[in-house]
């Protein structure tokens, strides 16, 4: 937007004193506002771009020259790409019933039309195989869903990383990994990289421009649920929870500001294990908001999930108990609310405190002063705004390990994967095993 007028505040205002806020606003910001409102808007150099011809050859040369060209154009993530030749793109288009120029979604913040053609281009560049195309199309549909809030993920300074979870027979047919290694598996890795390139080239998220993560972001990734383990445990796979048929193929798109730092429970008691998980969802992002408002996705290894199931938990009852037992020490919660990243721009602390005081579990008169001079050990529920449907459980990872992983970010959005009518014929030529249900 060449004519967009802005006034820029110098630095992070949350770290400034009241005197600095007044000084910077009056001497730095206000003059910019006056200047932009009283001077003519510059319009030279602006034009409406014509829709590019997708088949136009934009560059030619050897592999090194192509990679340099794509890097200079900011179309690459910096790692070597596979040149998206017309022939390679057309191979991808064989794996969809959609027309090459059909609008699949419009992705903010660039608000560009995602089509099978430009989705395939990014899939080729990432090193995907053509048969991954149905997953990529469904993933773009999930990203374009208004409930996913794509624009906020790129514009946030929280360094959101996007990820995909694939469910159904297709994940097993294509070898999307659900076990040890998971996101580092070659199939998962290239699908995740394609997602990252789609973020860059269609959604328009580029570092130092529109991808505003303060510390950048990790590479996007993909994973699958261990549905064989779920059958043995007696829990439903994620897509069935969301109302899809057991043999449907789905992809779910999510986001997280957290990766790593596994929980390592060492207990054979299901309730104790639940309490440890409740602690995790309460304390991750502790200084980000002071309470749990963002959705949580829990990755549980099959052994951890089995212990919980053997202890009487279903996915539904586990999520309910997690919410009931998610607690933070009152003085710790209050300290985060006042001094954490939302302390000076969030709703008034007194309002938040009043909401919690109104909860029946809180014994009035036992709350200590908000500043931790006299640390109390009373616990207060910090999940009043989080519903059970904002906690998602995915069973995956090393089946021989006792691990859990909390991810905090956006709620998962699930879309069904549409396979082309001639899928079986195409896959037979590639010597894949046919799609096979676990449930028949």
Secondary structure by P-SEA (a helix, b strand, c coil): cccccccccccccccccaaaaaaaaacccaaaaaaaaccccccccbbbbcccccccccccccaaaaaaaaaaaccccccccccccaaaaaaaaccccccccccccccccccccccaaaaaaaaaaacccccaaaaaaaaaaaaaccccaaaaaaacccccccbbbbbcaaaaaacccccccccccaaaaaaaaaaaaaacccccccccccccccccccccbbbbcaaaaaaaacccccccccccccccccccccccccccbbbbbccccaaaaaaaaaaaaacccccccccccbbbbbbbcaaaaaaaaaacccaaaaaaaaaacccccaaaaaaaaaccccccccccaaaaaaaaaaccccccccccccccccccccccccccccccccbbbbbbccccccbbbbbbcccbbbbbbbbccaaaaaaaaacccccccccc
